[in-house]
Amino acid sequence: MSLLVKNVRLVDPAQNLDGLGVLLVVDGKVEAIAADAAAIPKREGLEVLDGGGAVLAPGFVDLHVHFREPGQTRKESIETGSRAAVAGGFTSVCAMANTKPVNDSVAITEMMLTRAAKADLCRYFPIGSVSREMKGEELADMGTLKAAGCVAFSDDGLPITNASLMRRALEYTRWLEVPVVAHEEDKDLAGKGYMHEGAVSASLGCLGIPAAAEEAMVARDIVLAEHTGGHLHLAHLSTAGSLRMVREAKARGIAVTCEVTPHHFALSDKELMKFDSDYKMNPPLRTEADIQALLEAIADGTVDAIATDHAPHGWDDKEVELPIAAFGVIGLETALPLTLELLVNRKVISLAKAISLLAWEPAKAFHLDKQGLGSLKPGAPADFVLFDPNQKVQVDRAFIQSKSFNTPFKGWNLPGQILGTWVAGKRVWG
């Protein structure tokens, strides 16, 4: 099978490419990129697609999703989560281990991969748990889990409070050449809080989670990463202090990467004045000053990836009083539109940099670039997305493909219509 996509703006940060051109796909791989179709040799049975001047970019790579299978498929399944992913332009997703049962065994990993293969939509990469049953007491069998297909290890949803266990995880994964993904939260400092601790929480009389709860753990784990030489990946950072420490650690050559989410650079803790649980997440929405720090860190290269932390919940988890509502929001379909609206259109970063943070840099962070993901280099898998950065989308139930609808962006009108998504040359959306 061969496909020629013409009349598109090709943007591939991995090749420092941004300009009009054509893309040739043969047998599921990128065969060639050229400025004009005339440069492509004629082929029998070649399918030609006119992109109408839209942007063609490498398929996005999400380092942080929760697809809830096994155990909570009423919220999301691997199939419905994968559909949400490709609807948002994501051709590869890395799924966290906090399923029920936890992904701490080869049997669970293999089941996940089998379900993903059956869905046949996006590439699905399981993340194994750091500790058995995510209890934080003893390491899971990481070597066996990596051999089964896990690309990273995390107890996300829970912090690894045992510093000795975290040290051993970083030492072991250094040998395995995979990252430890840390959910940074000092549970003693966070207590029973459910929003950011600050002026807003005080005015509302709500229990808060201080910035220090995140920052204290970030500081500890950066020390451990320096001590062990292991690769530490910091999930969903939300505070100015955390990003300052990452910036300084990178300057010292420590193996630290990090991600931020669109909801953390889009919204502040003032949204909680609505008492709407769709604004409740962990880490919580922070202050305007923290948002500004996130934007600066995105612009200066401190941040390695924009990840969604896609966390679907049912209405019964969310439509309850704020203190007892579940933490988390969905984000796969809205990631590109929010990035375009809040980062590109406001001149925080260029379109090429935005695509880099959604595709190439996350692929490198989890070493998926070794499989050719995150780029359109000749010979790489033909995973790509075609989108119109100017065409508006309305965030409503028809737009959201996830099984759940717990988004704080209901009713938002945003730029960034996905026209089509391809995985290995096969059109899976649009």
C-alpha positions in Angstrom: 0.0 0.0 0.0 1.2 3.5 -0.8 -0.1 6.9 0.0 0.9 10.4 -1.1 -0.2 13.3 1.0 0.2 16.6 -0.8 -0.5 20.3 -0.3 0.3 20.3 3.4 2.5 22.2 5.7 5.0 19.6 6.9 6.2 20.3 10.5 8.7 17.8 11.9 10.9 19.2 14.7 13.1 16.1 14.6 14.3 17.1 11.1 14.0 20.9 11.7 11.4 20.8 9.0 8.6 23.4 8.6 7.3 24.2 5.1 5.0 23.2 2.3 5.6 19.7 0.9 4.4 16.2 0.3 4.7 12.9 2.3 5.0 9.5 0.7 4.0 6.4 2.7 4.9 2.9 1.5 4.0 -0.3 3.4 3.3 1.6 6.7 6.5 3.6 6.7 7.6 7.0 5.7 9.3 6.5 2.3 10.1 10.1 1.4 9.4 13.8 2.0 9.7 16.3 -0.8 8.9 19.9 -1.5 6.8 18.9 -4.5 4.9 15.9 -5.8 6.9 16.0 -9.0 10.0 14.9 -7.0 8.2 11.6 -6.1 8.6 8.7 -8.5 5.3 7.5 -10.0 3.9 4.3 -8.6 1.0 2.0 -9.6 -1.9 2.1 -7.2 -0.7 5.2 -5.4 -3.5 6.8 -3.4 -3.3 10.6 -3.4 -4.7 12.8 -0.6 -4.9 16.6 -0.9 -4.3 18.1 2.5 -5.8 21.4 1.6 -2.9 23.4 3.2 -3.4 21.9 6.6 -0.6 21.0 9.0 0.9 17.5 8.8 2.9 16.6 11.9 4.3 13.4 13.5 1.7 11.6 15.6 1.6 12.9 19.1 3.0 10.8 22.0 1.3 11.0 25.4 3.4 9.9 28.3 0.6 9.8 30.8 -2.8 8.3 30.4 -5.2 6.3 32.6 -7.4 3.9 30.5 -8.9 2.2 33.6 -8.6 -1.3 32.1 -8.6 -3.8 33.8 -11.0 -3.0 36.6 -12.9 0.2 35.9 -14.1 0.0 32.3 -17.3 1.8 33.2 -15.0 4.9 33.2 -12.8 4.0 30.2 -11.6 1.0 28.4 -8.4 0.5 26.3 -10.6 0.7 23.2 -12.5 3.9 24.2 -9.3 5.5 25.5 -7.5 4.7 22.3 -10.4 6.2 20.3 -10.1 9.4 22.3 -6.3 9.4 21.7 -6.5 9.2 17.9 -9.3 11.7 17.9 -6.8 14.1 19.6 -4.0 13.3 17.2 -2.1 11.0 19.6 -0.8 7.9 17.9 1.1 6.5 20.9 0.1 6.5 24.6 1.8 5.3 27.7 -0.7 3.9 30.2 -0.2 4.1 33.9 -0.2 1.1 36.2 -2.9 2.0 38.7 -5.5 -0.3 37.2 -7.4 -2.9 39.3 -5.5 -5.2 39.6 -2.3 -3.1 39.4 0.0 -3.7 36.4 2.7 -5.4 38.4 2.7 -8.7 36.5 3.4 -10.1 33.0 -0.1 -11.4 32.9 -1.7 -7.9 33.3 0.8 -6.4 30.8 0.1 -9.0 28.2 -3.6 -8.6 28.7 -3.3 -4.9 28.1 -1.3 -5.3 25.0 -3.8 -7.9 23.7 -6.7 -5.5 24.2 -4.9 -2.7 22.6 -4.0 -4.9 19.6 -7.7 -5.8 19.3 -8.7 -2.2 19.3 -6.2 -1.6 16.5 -6.2 2.2 16.9 -3.1 3.8 18.5 0.2 2.3 19.8 -0.2 1.4 23.4 2.8 1.2 25.8 2.1 -0.1 29.3 3.9 1.5 32.3 4.6 -1.1 35.0 4.3 -0.3 38.7 7.4 0.4 40.7 6.2 -1.5 43.7 4.2 -4.7 44.1 0.5 -3.8 44.2 1.6 -0.1 44.5 2.0 -0.6 48.2 5.4 1.1 48.2 7.0 -1.8 50.2 9.0 -3.9 47.7 10.0 -3.5 44.1 7.9 -5.2 41.3 9.8 -7.5 39.0 10.9 -4.7 36.7 13.2 -6.8 34.4 10.4 -9.2 33.6 7.9 -6.4 33.1 10.2 -4.6 30.7 10.7 -7.8 28.7 6.9 -8.1 28.5 6.6 -4.6 27.0 6.6 -2.0 29.8 8.4 1.2 28.8 8.6 2.9 32.2 7.7 2.4 35.8 5.5 4.4 38.1 3.2 4.2 41.1 1.4 7.3 39.7 -1.6 8.2 41.7 0.5 7.5 44.8 3.9 8.9 45.7 6.8 6.6 46.6 7.3 7.7 50.2 10.0 5.2 51.0 13.2 6.9 49.9 15.2 3.6 50.0 12.7 2.0 47.6 12.9 5.0 45.2 16.7 4.8 45.3 16.7 1.1 44.4 14.1 1.7 41.7 16.4 4.4 40.1 19.4 2.1 40.4 17.6 -0.8 38.8 16.0 1.1 36.0 19.3 2.7 35.1 20.4 -0.8 34.1 17.2 -1.4 32.3 17.5 2.0 30.5 13.9 3.1 31.3 12.7 6.0 33.5 11.0 6.0 36.8 8.0 8.3 36.6 7.3 10.0 39.9 4.0 11.4 41.2 5.5 13.9 43.6 3.3 14.5 46.7 4.2 14.5 50.4 1.1 12.9 51.8 1.7 14.3 55.3 1.9 17.9 53.9 -1.0 17.3 51.5 -3.2 15.8 54.3 -6.9 15.8 53.4 -6.5 18.8 51.1 -8.4 18.9 47.8 -7.3 22.2 46.2 -4.3 24.5 46.3 -3.4 25.9 49.7 -3.5 29.7 49.3 -5.6 32.8 49.3 -8.5 31.1 47.5 -8.6 28.1 49.7 -8.5 30.3 52.8 -11.3 32.5 51.5 -13.5 29.4 50.7 -12.7 27.6 53.9 -11.4 24.6 52.0 -8.6 22.3 52.9 -5.5 23.0 50.8 -2.5 21.2 49.4 0.5 23.4 49.6 3.0 23.8 46.8 5.6 22.4 49.3 3.9 19.0 49.1 5.1 18.7 45.5 8.3 20.5 45.9 9.7 18.6 48.9 9.4 15.3 47.0 10.8 16.8 43.8 13.8 17.9 45.8 14.3 14.5 47.4 14.1 12.6 44.1 16.4 15.0 42.2 19.0 14.2 45.0 18.4 10.5 44.5 18.6 10.8 40.7 22.0 12.5 41.1 23.2 9.9 43.6 22.1 6.9 41.4 22.5 8.2 37.9 19.0 6.9 37.2 16.5 8.6 34.9 13.9 10.4 36.8 10.8 11.6 35.0 8.6 14.0 36.9 4.9 13.8 36.1 2.4 16.6 35.9 4.5 19.4 37.6 2.5 22.3 38.7 4.6 24.7 40.8 7.2 27.4 40.1 9.5 25.8 42.7 9.4 22.4 41.1 10.3 23.8 37.7 13.1 25.9 39.1 14.6 22.8 40.7 14.3 20.9 37.4 16.0 23.7 35.5 18.8 23.7 38.0 19.1 19.9 37.9 19.4 19.9 34.1 22.1 22.5 34.3 24.1 20.2 36.5 23.7 17.3 34.1 21.3 15.2 36.2 19.1 12.8 34.2 15.8 14.5 34.9 12.9 15.0 32.5 9.5 16.4 33.2 6.0 17.0 31.8 3.2 19.5 32.3 -0.5 19.3 31.5 -2.7 21.7 29.5 -5.0 22.1 32.5 -2.2 23.3 34.7 -1.1 26.0 32.2 -4.7 26.9 31.3 -6.5 27.2 34.7 -5.8 28.6 38.1 -7.1 27.8 41.6 -9.6 30.6 41.3 -11.8 28.2 39.2 -12.5 26.3 42.4 -14.6 29.2 43.5 -17.3 27.6 41.3 -17.2 24.5 43.5 -17.3 22.4 40.3 -15.5 19.0 40.8 -14.3 19.1 37.1 -11.7 21.5 38.4 -10.5 19.1 41.0 -7.3 17.3 40.1 -4.1 16.1 41.7 -1.8 18.0 41.7 -4.4 20.8 42.1 -4.7 23.9 40.0 -2.2 26.4 41.3 -1.9 30.2 41.3 -1.4 32.7 38.4 2.2 33.0 39.4 2.7 29.2 39.0 1.0 29.3 35.6 3.5 32.0 34.5 6.3 29.9 35.8 5.0 26.9 33.7 4.8 29.1 30.6 8.4 30.3 31.1 9.6 26.7 31.6 7.8 25.6 28.5 9.4 28.4 26.5 13.0 28.0 27.8 13.2 24.2 27.3 12.9 23.1 30.9 9.7 21.1 30.1 10.2 18.0 28.0 6.6 17.1 27.2 3.0 18.2 27.2 1.1 15.2 28.6 -2.6 14.9 29.3 -2.8 12.9 32.6 -6.1 11.7 30.9 -8.1 10.5 34.0 -11.7 9.6 33.2 -14.3 9.3 35.9 -18.0 8.6 35.8 -20.7 11.1 36.8 -21.1 9.4 40.2 -17.4 10.0 41.0 -17.7 13.7 40.1 -21.2 14.9 40.8 -20.8 14.9 44.5 -19.5 17.3 47.1 -16.1 18.8 46.3 -14.3 17.3 49.3 -15.3 13.7 48.3 -15.2 14.0 44.5 -12.6 12.0 42.6 -9.4 13.8 41.5 -8.7 14.0 37.7 -9.9 15.2 34.3 -9.8 13.9 30.8 -7.5 15.6 28.3 -6.7 13.7 25.1 -9.1 15.5 22.7 -8.4 19.0 24.1 -4.6 18.9 24.4 -3.8 20.2 20.9 -6.6 22.9 20.9 -5.4 24.2 24.3 -1.8 24.2 23.2 -2.6 26.1 20.1 -4.8 28.6 21.9 -2.7 29.3 25.0 0.8 28.7 23.8 1.1 29.2 20.0 -1.6 31.9 19.4 -0.3 33.8 22.5 3.3 33.7 21.2 4.6 31.7 24.1 6.2 29.2 21.7 6.1 28.5 18.0 3.9 25.9 16.3 7.1 23.8 15.6 8.0 23.9 19.3 4.4 22.9 20.3 4.6 19.9 18.0 8.0 19.0 19.4 6.5 19.0 23.0 3.6 16.8 21.8 5.6 14.4 19.7 9.4 14.4 19.4 10.5 15.3 22.9 8.1 12.9 24.7 9.3 10.1 22.4 12.9 10.9 23.3 12.0 11.1 27.1 10.8 7.5 27.1 13.3 6.3 24.4 10.5 5.6 21.9 12.5 7.6 19.3 14.6 4.4 19.0 11.4 2.9 17.4 11.2 5.9 15.0 8.2 7.4 16.9 7.7 11.1 17.2 9.2 12.0 13.8 8.6 11.7 10.0 12.1 10.6 9.1 12.4 8.2 6.2 12.0 4.7 7.4 10.1 5.7 10.5 6.5 4.3 11.1 4.0 6.4 9.2 2.3 7.7 12.3 1.1 11.2 11.6 -1.7 13.7 12.2 -3.3 16.2 9.8 -4.9 19.3 11.5 -6.2 22.7 10.7 -4.8 25.1 13.4 -7.4 27.8 12.6 -10.6 25.8 12.4 -12.5 25.9 15.6 -13.8 23.0 17.7 -16.6 23.1 20.3 -15.8 21.1 23.4 -19.1 19.2 23.9 -20.2 15.6 24.3 -20.2 15.0 20.6 -16.6 16.2 20.4 -15.3 14.1 23.3 -14.7 10.4 22.3 -13.8 9.3 25.8 -16.3 7.2 27.7 -16.3 9.9 30.4 -16.9 13.6 30.2 -15.2 15.1 33.2 -13.5 18.0 31.5 -13.2 21.6 32.8 -13.3 22.9 29.3 -17.0 22.2 28.5 -18.3 24.8 26.1 -14.9 26.2 25.2 -14.4 27.2 21.5 -10.8 26.4 20.6 -8.7 26.2 17.4 -7.3 22.9 16.1 -9.6 20.6 14.2 -8.1 17.1 13.7 -8.8 16.2 10.1 -7.2 12.8 10.2 -4.9 10.5 12.2 -2.8 7.7 10.7 -0.9 4.9 12.4 1.5 2.8 10.3 0.0 4.4 7.2 -3.6 3.3 8.2 -6.2 6.0 8.7 -7.6 5.5 12.2 -9.5 8.8 12.7 -11.2 11.4 10.4 
